[in-house]
């Protein structure tokens, strides 16, 4: 495999990554992840960073 082929593969992977990232950014955010948990429980679990 030549250096040019490797560069083309890297460029293609970066383009795919950026396109996927852009597509994910368009999707709505998931519902509250911590639904059903008490804030005090999460504060203990995450040392007050919840």
Residue frames as a rotation matrix with the C-alpha (Angstrom) as fourth column:
UNK 1
0.591 0.807 0.000 0.00
0.807 -0.591 0.000 0.00
0.000 0.000 -1.000 0.00
UNK 2
-0.302 -0.714 0.632 1.43
0.684 -0.624 -0.378 3.35
0.664 0.318 0.677 -0.94
UNK 3
-0.810 -0.092 -0.579 1.53
0.512 -0.593 -0.622 6.43
-0.286 -0.800 0.528 1.22
UNK 4
-0.839 0.537 -0.087 -1.04
-0.507 -0.713 0.484 8.13
0.197 0.450 0.871 -1.02
UNK 5
-0.214 0.783 -0.585 -3.48
0.064 0.608 0.791 5.23
0.975 0.131 -0.180 -0.57
UNK 6
-0.387 0.025 -0.922 -3.02
0.895 0.250 -0.369 5.42
0.221 -0.968 -0.120 3.21
UNK 7
-0.954 0.027 -0.298 -3.62
0.061 -0.957 -0.285 9.17
-0.293 -0.290 0.911 3.18
UNK 8
-0.608 0.777 -0.162 -6.77
-0.484 -0.202 0.851 8.70
0.629 0.596 0.499 1.11
UNK 9
-0.151 0.541 -0.827 -8.04
0.536 0.748 0.391 6.11
0.830 -0.384 -0.403 3.59
UNK 10
-0.647 -0.133 -0.751 -7.38
0.742 -0.338 -0.579 8.43
-0.177 -0.932 0.318 6.52
UNK 11
-0.941 0.313 -0.127 -9.14
-0.334 -0.919 0.211 11.29
-0.051 0.242 0.969 4.76
UNK 12
-0.379 0.837 -0.393 -12.12
-0.196 0.343 0.919 9.05
0.904 0.426 0.034 3.97
UNK 13
-0.233 0.269 -0.935 -12.36
0.839 0.541 -0.054 7.91
0.492 -0.797 -0.352 7.60
UNK 14
-0.849 -0.098 -0.519 -12.21
0.390 -0.779 -0.491 11.48
-0.357 -0.619 0.700 8.87
UNK 15
-0.795 0.599 -0.096 -14.93
-0.508 -0.571 0.645 12.54
0.331 0.561 0.759 6.42
UNK 16
-0.189 0.730 -0.657 -17.13
0.247 0.683 0.688 9.63
0.950 -0.032 -0.309 7.56
UNK 17
-0.469 -0.052 -0.882 -16.53
0.879 0.066 -0.471 10.54
0.083 -0.996 0.015 11.20
UNK 18
-0.953 0.065 -0.296 -17.40
-0.010 -0.983 -0.185 14.20
-0.303 -0.173 0.937 10.63
UNK 19
-0.574 0.794 -0.201 -20.53
-0.432 -0.085 0.898 13.31
0.696 0.602 0.392 8.65
UNK 20
-0.146 0.497 -0.855 -21.63
0.609 0.727 0.318 10.92
0.780 -0.474 -0.409 11.41
UNK 21
-0.687 -0.176 -0.705 -20.94
0.700 -0.420 -0.578 13.54
-0.194 -0.890 0.412 14.08
UNK 22
-0.926 0.368 -0.086 -22.97
-0.376 -0.880 0.289 16.10
0.030 0.300 0.953 12.17
UNK 23
-0.312 0.838 -0.448 -25.85
-0.131 0.429 0.894 13.65
0.941 0.338 -0.024 11.76
UNK 24
-0.254 0.176 -0.951 -25.81
0.865 0.482 -0.141 12.80
0.434 -0.858 -0.274 15.50
UNK 25
-0.925 -0.131 -0.358 -25.87
0.295 -0.842 -0.452 16.52
-0.242 -0.524 0.817 16.35
UNK 26
-0.713 0.701 -0.027 -29.15
-0.492 -0.473 0.731 16.86
0.499 0.534 0.682 14.43
UNK 27
-0.242 0.628 -0.739 -30.86
0.444 0.749 0.492 14.17
0.863 -0.209 -0.460 16.50
UNK 28
0.498 0.466 0.731 -32.85
-0.442 -0.589 0.677 15.27
0.746 -0.660 -0.087 19.52
UNK 29
-0.577 -0.698 0.425 -31.16
-0.697 0.150 -0.701 14.81
0.425 -0.701 -0.573 22.87
UNK 30
-0.470 0.412 -0.780 -32.22
0.389 0.891 0.236 11.70
0.792 -0.192 -0.579 24.77
UNK 31
0.611 0.740 0.282 -34.75
-0.042 -0.326 0.945 12.08
0.791 -0.588 -0.168 27.53
UNK 32
0.359 -0.474 0.804 -33.39
-0.911 -0.364 0.192 12.65
0.202 -0.802 -0.562 31.01
UNK 33
-0.194 -0.556 -0.808 -30.91
-0.343 0.810 -0.475 9.90
0.919 0.185 -0.348 31.63
UNK 34
-0.955 -0.291 -0.053 -31.46
-0.036 0.291 -0.956 9.85
0.293 -0.911 -0.288 35.36
UNK 35
-0.162 0.973 0.162 -35.25
-0.718 -0.230 0.657 9.59
0.676 -0.010 0.736 35.24
UNK 36
0.636 0.555 -0.536 -36.54
-0.039 0.717 0.696 7.88
0.771 -0.421 0.478 38.34
UNK 37
-0.111 -0.739 -0.665 -33.51
0.830 0.299 -0.471 8.54
0.547 -0.604 0.580 40.53
UNK 38
0.845 0.323 -0.427 -33.50
0.525 -0.656 0.542 10.83
-0.105 -0.682 -0.724 43.53
UNK 39
0.668 -0.601 0.440 -31.15
-0.174 -0.701 -0.692 13.81
0.724 0.385 -0.572 43.21
UNK 40
0.519 -0.471 0.713 -29.69
-0.843 -0.144 0.518 13.02
-0.141 -0.870 -0.472 46.63
UNK 41
0.715 -0.247 0.654 -28.81
0.153 0.968 0.198 9.47
-0.682 -0.041 0.730 45.53
UNK 42
0.746 -0.439 0.500 -27.07
0.553 -0.009 -0.833 10.80
0.370 0.898 0.236 42.44
UNK 43
0.650 -0.515 0.559 -25.20
-0.573 -0.815 -0.085 13.37
0.499 -0.265 -0.825 44.54
UNK 44
0.544 -0.447 0.709 -23.83
-0.521 0.482 0.704 10.56
-0.657 -0.753 0.029 46.70
UNK 45
0.706 -0.220 0.673 -22.95
0.515 0.812 -0.275 8.44
-0.486 0.541 0.686 43.69
UNK 46
0.451 -0.503 0.737 -21.25
0.698 -0.315 -0.643 11.27
0.556 0.805 0.209 41.80
UNK 47
-0.280 -0.607 -0.744 -19.90
0.950 -0.285 -0.125 13.08
-0.136 -0.742 0.657 44.90
UNK 48
0.066 0.447 -0.892 -22.19
0.416 -0.825 -0.383 16.07
-0.907 -0.346 -0.240 44.48
UNK 49
-0.778 -0.440 -0.449 -21.51
-0.207 -0.495 0.844 16.50
-0.593 0.749 0.295 40.75
UNK 50
-0.549 0.634 0.545 -24.94
0.803 0.581 0.134 15.38
-0.231 0.511 -0.828 39.56
